[in-house]
């Protein structure tokens, strides 16, 4: 579903206001954006042009989020001009989609701000070029339409041209991609992953003008492979890296590395597990470099990008992290769409807890999962850890009451979980039980519960 939305591009004396969205928001958490939001039922009138509903939403949302009364400022002649800039539609791979209309609002006076704390954490006034420089330095997380508006304003703030909001989608035979942080491109590759997710993020880390690293290419079929191959063909490539061994992170990755003539980087555990599953010939014709904690895979913004070990979901899982901690590709440590599975011989719930705690302590500015969109801050990691701790307490209490795994499945997941996901839910419960046993917090029983 696509929701109508409005955003206010507020200008005063050559500077534009951006607001940082709270990390707990479902849509664009932690992003720097123009204040605004979606059209609510209260903004609509029967048989009325949607433009009027958008304008009402604009006035209401800007007032709610940052305390600026556009209607009152208009009445007091404090608004020099309001002009519509255009409409951008969120790409199809995003979990939350909006058709957002942007309105350029030029003010004669700088307004006092009153932030809605549960939606906006901070604001700043900068010239469009200053904001763009922040983005170019990799220090600004923003959605492509925000960047497009800033570029239009930097070209001509008095009479900005309509930004180019066109989606980079399949009509040209390419894979959709966006760049929320400069030098870190996210490609939405159709993969054989677990629903409701349909894509696995593939990452391209830009190393200046001379190279780059492609992380987790995993096209599900020949069409997806051809699209991905066509998209990255013009991009210089030094290596392909795999975060872990699960197929939805590396299907056809060997073929891409082979055809581009570049090495493949992965942990020793990942290499062993792929060879066991696919056969050792999966790596034929490819130079494989095994990675360990702290190894450098390349550079971003002139600084080294190293890998840190984040086992738990998968024993060999690695996460690329630049030295500045401007971002971290956490792979399947968390999910923007769906739920992380911990279990089987590659899963370890205790290790999973430690990995979450470690990345939270490192405190990267931007967290990038393999399913879902990039997000600002570590709030989602902390939320996931809190959820896992709550689930562990629930499993412990049920076990103390005599429940076996089947009874735990029914109580914890019940009828709301699709049947095809129940085996994965069972893995999670058993992983919690294994952790509790290893810690001496419960005794093993004859039925394995």
Residue pairs with C-beta under 8 A, 6 or more apart in sequence:
1 97
2 89
2 90
2 97
2 98
2 99
3 38
3 39
3 96
3 97
3 98
3 99
4 38
4 39
4 50
4 53
4 54
4 57
4 98
4 99
4 101
5 36
5 37
5 38
5 39
5 54
5 57
5 98
5 99
5 100
5 101
6 36
6 37
6 39
6 54
6 55
6 57
6 58
6 61
6 100
6 101
6 102
6 103
7 33
7 34
7 35
7 36
7 58
7 100
7 101
7 102
7 103
8 34
8 35
8 36
8 58
8 61
8 62
8 68
8 70
8 103
8 105
9 16
9 34
9 85
9 102
9 103
9 104
9 105
9 149
9 153
10 16
10 17
10 34
10 35
10 62
10 68
10 105
10 107
11 17
11 104
11 105
11 106
11 107
11 153
11 157
12 106
12 107
12 108
12 109
12 110
12 125
13 110
14 127
14 157
15 125
15 126
15 127
16 125
16 126
16 127
16 128
16 131
16 150
16 153
17 34
17 35
17 66
17 123
17 124
17 125
18 32
18 33
18 34
18 123
18 124
18 126
18 131
18 142
18 146
19 32
19 33
19 34
19 35
19 65
19 66
19 115
19 120
19 122
19 123
20 30
20 31
20 32
20 33
20 120
20 121
20 122
20 123
20 376
21 28
21 29
21 30
21 31
21 32
21 33
21 119
21 120
21 121
21 376
22 29
22 30
22 117
22 118
22 119
22 120
22 121
23 29
23 30
23 121
23 375
23 376
23 377
23 378
23 379
23 380
24 118
24 379
24 383
25 119
26 95
26 96
27 96
27 98
28 143
28 373
29 375
29 376
29 377
29 379
29 380
30 141
30 366
30 375
30 376
30 377
30 379
31 141
31 142
31 143
31 146
31 180
31 376
32 131
32 140
32 141
32 142
32 146
33 142
33 143
33 146
34 102
34 146
34 149
35 61
35 62
35 65
35 66
35 68
35 120
36 57
36 58
36 61
36 62
36 65
36 100
37 57
37 61
37 64
37 65
38 57
38 98
39 50
39 53
39 54
39 56
39 57
40 57
40 60
42 60
43 53
43 54
43 56
43 57
43 60
44 50
44 53
45 52
45 53
54 101
55 103
58 70
58 103
59 70
59 71
62 68
62 70
63 69
63 70
64 116
64 119
65 115
65 116
65 119
65 120
66 113
66 114
66 115
66 116
66 120
66 123
67 111
67 112
67 113
67 114
67 115
67 116
68 111
68 113
70 79
70 105
73 79
73 107
73 109
73 111
77 108
78 107
78 108
78 109
78 111
79 105
79 106
79 107
79 108
80 106
80 107
80 108
81 104
81 105
81 106
82 103
82 104
82 105
82 106
83 103
83 104
84 101
84 102
84 103
84 104
85 102
85 103
85 104
85 149
85 152
85 160
85 162
85 163
86 101
86 102
86 162
86 163
86 165
87 99
87 100
87 101
87 102
87 165
88 99
88 100
88 102
88 144
88 145
88 148
88 163
88 165
89 97
89 98
89 99
89 100
89 165
89 167
90 96
90 97
90 98
90 99
90 100
91 97
91 167
91 169
91 176
91 178
91 188
92 167
92 169
92 176
93 176
93 188
93 198
93 199
94 373
95 336
95 337
95 372
95 373
100 145
102 145
102 149
102 163
104 153
104 160
110 125
113 123
115 121
115 122
115 123
126 134
127 154
128 150
128 151
128 153
128 154
128 157
129 154
131 140
131 150
132 147
132 150
132 151
132 154
134 140
135 142
135 147
135 150
135 181
135 182
136 182
137 182
137 301
138 181
138 182
138 183
138 184
138 300
138 301
138 324
138 326
138 327
139 326
139 365
140 181
140 182
141 180
141 181
141 365
141 366
141 374
141 376
142 180
143 178
143 180
144 178
144 179
144 180
145 163
145 165
147 179
148 163
148 164
148 165
149 160
149 163
151 163
152 160
152 161
152 162
152 163
153 160
155 161
167 176
168 174
168 176
168 177
168 178
169 176
170 176
170 227
173 226
173 227
173 230
174 227
174 230
174 231
175 187
175 188
175 189
175 202
175 224
175 227
175 228
175 230
175 231
176 187
176 188
177 185
177 186
177 187
177 188
177 204
177 231
178 185
178 186
179 185
179 186
180 186
180 366
180 373
180 374
181 326
181 327
181 366
181 374
182 206
182 301
183 205
183 206
183 300
183 301
184 203
184 204
184 205
184 206
184 300
184 327
184 368
184 374
185 203
185 204
185 206
186 201
186 202
186 203
186 368
186 373
186 374
187 201
187 202
187 203
187 204
187 228
187 231
187 232
188 199
188 201
189 199
189 200
189 201
189 202
189 217
189 218
189 219
189 220
189 224
189 228
190 198
190 199
190 219
190 220
190 221
190 223
190 224
191 198
191 199
191 200
191 218
191 219
191 220
191 224
191 248
191 249
191 251
192 218
192 220
192 247
192 248
192 251
193 199
193 200
193 248
193 371
194 248
194 338
194 341
194 421
194 424
195 338
196 337
196 338
197 335
197 337
197 338
197 371
197 372
199 371
200 216
200 218
200 248
200 249
200 370
200 371
201 216
201 368
201 369
201 370
201 371
201 372
202 214
202 215
202 216
202 217
202 218
202 228
203 213
203 214
203 215
203 216
203 320
203 329
203 368
204 212
204 213
204 214
204 215
204 232
204 235
205 212
205 213
205 215
205 297
205 298
205 300
205 305
205 320
206 212
206 300
207 213
207 236
207 238
207 298
207 299
207 300
208 299
208 302
209 236
210 236
211 236
211 237
211 238
211 298
212 235
212 236
212 237
212 238
212 298
213 237
213 238
213 239
213 240
213 241
213 265
213 297
213 298
213 305
213 320
214 232
214 237
214 239
214 240
214 241
214 256
215 240
215 241
215 242
215 243
215 320
215 329
216 241
216 242
216 243
216 249
216 250
216 253
216 331
216 370
217 228
217 240
217 250
217 252
217 253
217 256
218 247
218 248
218 249
218 250
218 251
218 252
218 253
219 225
219 227
219 228
219 251
219 252
220 251
225 252
225 255
225 256
228 256
229 256
229 259
232 256
237 260
237 262
238 262
238 298
239 257
239 262
239 263
239 264
239 265
239 289
239 297
239 298
240 253
240 256
240 257
240 260
240 262
240 263
240 264
240 265
241 264
241 265
241 266
241 291
241 297
241 318
241 320
242 249
242 250
242 253
242 264
242 265
242 266
242 270
242 274
243 249
243 317
243 318
243 319
243 320
243 329
243 331
243 332
243 370
244 267
244 270
244 313
244 314
244 316
244 317
244 318
244 331
244 332
245 266
245 269
245 270
245 273
245 274
245 277
245 314
245 316
245 346
246 314
246 332
247 277
249 331
249 332
249 370
250 274
253 264
254 264
254 282
254 283
254 286
257 263
257 264
257 286
258 285
258 286
263 286
263 287
263 288
263 289
264 283
264 286
264 287
264 288
264 289
265 288
265 289
265 290
265 291
265 297
266 274
266 288
266 290
266 291
266 316
266 318
267 290
267 291
267 292
267 309
267 316
267 317
267 318
268 290
268 292
268 316
269 314
269 315
269 316
270 314
270 316
270 317
270 318
271 283
271 288
271 290
272 316
273 316
273 346
274 282
274 283
275 282
275 283
291 297
291 307
291 318
292 307
292 309
293 307
293 308
293 309
294 306
294 307
294 308
295 306
295 307
296 304
296 305
296 306
297 305
297 306
297 307
297 320
298 304
298 305
299 305
300 322
300 326
301 322
301 324
301 326
303 322
303 323
303 324
304 322
304 323
305 320
305 321
305 322
305 323
306 320
306 321
306 322
306 323
307 318
307 319
307 320
307 321
308 318
308 319
308 321
308 328
308 358
308 359
308 362
309 317
309 318
309 319
309 355
310 317
310 318
310 319
310 330
310 331
310 333
310 355
310 358
310 359
311 317
311 348
311 351
311 352
311 355
312 333
312 342
312 347
312 348
312 349
312 350
312 351
312 352
312 353
312 354
312 355
312 356
313 331
313 332
313 333
313 340
313 341
313 342
313 346
313 347
313 352
314 332
314 346
314 347
315 346
315 347
315 348
315 351
316 346
317 331
317 332
317 333
317 355
318 331
319 328
319 329
319 330
319 331
319 333
319 359
320 328
320 329
321 327
321 328
321 329
321 362
321 364
325 362
325 363
325 364
325 365
326 364
326 365
326 366
327 364
327 365
327 366
327 367
327 368
327 374
328 359
328 362
328 364
328 366
328 367
328 368
329 368
329 370
330 359
330 367
330 368
330 369
330 370
330 381
331 369
331 370
332 340
332 369
332 370
332 371
333 340
333 352
333 355
333 356
333 359
333 369
333 381
334 340
334 356
334 367
334 369
334 380
334 381
334 384
335 369
335 370
335 371
335 372
336 369
336 371
336 372
336 373
336 375
336 380
337 371
337 372
338 371
340 352
340 384
341 347
341 424
341 427
341 428
342 348
342 349
342 352
342 427
342 428
342 431
343 424
343 426
343 427
343 428
343 430
343 431
344 427
347 427
347 431
348 431
348 434
348 435
349 388
349 392
349 431
349 432
349 434
349 435
350 435
350 438
350 439
352 388
352 431
353 385
353 388
353 389
353 435
356 381
356 384
356 385
356 388
357 385
359 367
359 378
359 381
360 378
360 381
360 382
360 385
363 378
364 378
365 376
365 377
366 374
366 375
366 376
366 377
367 374
367 375
367 376
367 377
367 378
367 380
367 381
368 374
368 375
369 375
369 380
391 412
391 428
391 432
392 432
392 435
392 436
394 412
395 408
395 412
395 429
395 432
395 433
395 436
396 436
396 441
396 442
398 407
398 408
398 411
398 412
399 408
399 433
399 436
399 442
399 449
400 442
403 411
403 449
404 447
404 449
405 426
405 429
405 430
405 433
405 448
405 449
408 429
408 449
409 422
409 425
409 426
409 429
412 425
412 429
413 422
413 425
417 425
430 448
433 442
433 449
436 442
437 443
437 444
